[in-house]
Amino acid sequence: MDTCNHKVDSENQNCDMTPASPLLYASLNVLPDEILEFIFTYLPPYGDLEHCSIVCKRWHAIVKNLVRRSKFNLEKGLTDFRLRWEVFSPQTAAAASSSPVAFIAGRFAHSAVRQRNSMYVFGGGSTSDTTFNDLWRFDLTHMRWARPVATGTYPSPKGSASMVAWKDQLVLFGGWRYPSLHPPYQPWCLFDELHYYDLGKNRWLLRNTMPCPPPMAGHSATVHGDRMVVFGGYQITDDVNINSNDTWVLDLPEQRWWQPLFVGNTRPSARYGQIQIELDKNHLLVVGGCGGANRVYTDAWLLDMTRDVWSWKTLTVRNKRFGAVHMWCNPGCKVNNYLVVVGPSPNMPQDFQMMKQSRVPVVGGRGPPPPNPHQNMPQRGQRILMPERRLAGGLGGGLGQNRANRVVAGGGAGGALAPQEQYLANRRAILNQHMQQAQQFMHNNNVNNNNNNYQPRSGRLSDLHAPPAPAPPAAAPSPPSPPVRAPSLAAADGDVDAAQRLQRNLALRCRDNEPRLPKRFDEMYEDPFRMAAFNVPTRSRSASRDHNERIRRMEEKMNAIRNSRRSAPAAAQVEPQPLRAPSPKRLRCNVQSLFVCDISSILSSSEPALDWVEYKNFGVLRGAPDRLILSSLIAGNGELILFGGVHKETLTDITHHVSNSIHFLSFPRDII
């Protein structure tokens, strides 16, 4: 586009171009407006679109319609949760450029603001217990980072400061920094510095005026005309850490601080980390914040500045179950009539607790772990069954089985066993038999180089409640006999699968020794934390005849299907289908969710209120970034820009896991 000569024809409002290659530009002009608009969607919605809008009147109208449509699509995507995340990281920047590129360091609790086609980022915390005082500029048109060479009085290294854009200047106020390492045991340092940054001259200016607010951090600020309104924050007064609910106003042209007067004593609670957005020149909205330990706010307040005496008004929050919760450490911004917050979802279903690798019984190794002494405690009057002990290396399977059988047989000699004792004894006997079969199979595999026939496990869940079998002679333990119900099958291709299936089934059989795992449908539940008077053993559901019959039919059906697949000829077997990938909501749960709040009725209704929009898929969108806190979120042209942040779990470590990636949230492109 830079090598062509454009000429505007104001009469017919078309592009009359006289370039060196007329065929190329003629083919571009004959395209309809819809095609040109679709092509323009691939351009960054900043400087490139501005250049296209000055080519001719036709292109100006197309760009104008594209900007309007992109804003409409973003709002519609926020309500329908039909958006997508795109990431710009050092890896993507290095892949797109052959030469080394400058990139900002990872940080959190920084200050970010957008001015025209650039995003400015100042300060913040680093990967170690230090803070920055550098200013970076991100070109949204060319997707490049640059650090301006500024002059003047630099601000102190700090984070959690407020930075707003006013005309051609940036206004920076407040902040905190980590204590110095030498001397040790120093408190955090708060600042009351007020800096102006001239974007045209790249110069910092320090302004000290009296009176001024106390040193603070975590406050919020917005610009209303020629004044900046600051609310709340974390302060230190007389060596005491307090939260504030004071309001300060800075006259930007005169650089003078003053405090307004309020009607009555109605005002928000003292807090820091809240979200403050501008509604119009005389109204602002404050949402969320934190007032200390176990005091996280989700309320909303409206500040009316139309009169000389200002007033606070509390707002009704509807659909709180779909709203964001930790709004004191998660960012938010305004998109026309919506408040957008990015953070964790409180209703996200957590994954089930997985078994540790050390707890999975390995075939050929030691037996299952000893039972938990606090689980399945016998009632008064019942005998305690001692768990069998296996020899080292798992070679005493037969002795353990005989010992368990002797215990059962002894119970029968002295009297009939209770149903619970009989259930546990049969369970251990079946488990020992399966373990012995697995050991014999692994031994034969190693000796005969996988040329043996493998006998799959047999038995039903109903055998657990069957009468105990007579004990075999203890003097001559016989080798394990092949199962009766399952036929002998060749394991040329199924030995490995059968071994893995046996190991998985054995792991499930050992759940009586895992108090933290959920009970199966055939196990009895006993709460060790209930009172002894009310902890009466209940009747197991598997004791029902109908239940046992259903289980027997199910196992017979599964065995028939398994045997038919193995006995089928190789030519008739169908190729295995690839496994389907898990759904995104189960694939990644530790990601950022999107929360949208409708604020259109705050100023137009007689009863102002906020309505949280019902999310879909718990607010998780495609390509959502990892869950971070203390990041920044600003509104762009038809998109949202998320930058930085730190993993909450690493804040107590010596080195923090900090991000320096930029995530763009936009509406998917329409395919023509």
Secondary structure by P-SEA (a helix, b strand, c coil): cccbbbbbcccccccccccccaaaaaaaaaccaaaaaaaaccccccaaaaaaaaccaaaaaaaaaaaaaaaaaaaaaaaaccbbbbbbcaaaaaaacccbbbbbcccccbbbbbcccccccccccccccccccbbbbbccccbbbbbcccccccccccccbbbbbcccbbbbbbbccccccccccccbbbbcbbbbbcccccbbbbbbbcccccccccbbbbbcccbbbbcbbbbbcccccccccbbbbbccccccccccccccccccccccbbbbbbccccbbbbcbbbccccccccbbbbbbccccbbbbbbbbbccccccccccccbbbbbcccbbbbbcccccccccccccccccccccccccccccccccccccccbbbbbbbbbcccccaaaaaaaaaaaaaaaaaaaccccaaaaaaaaaaaaaaaaaaaaaaaaaaaaaacccbbbbcccccccccccccccccccccccccccccccccccccccaaaaaaaaaaaaaaaaccccccccccccbbbbbcccccccccccccccccaaaaaaaaaaaaaaaaaaaaaaacccccccccccccccccccccccbbbbbbbbccccccccbbbbbbccccccccccccccccccbbbbbcccbbbbbbbbccccccccccccccbbbbbbcccccc
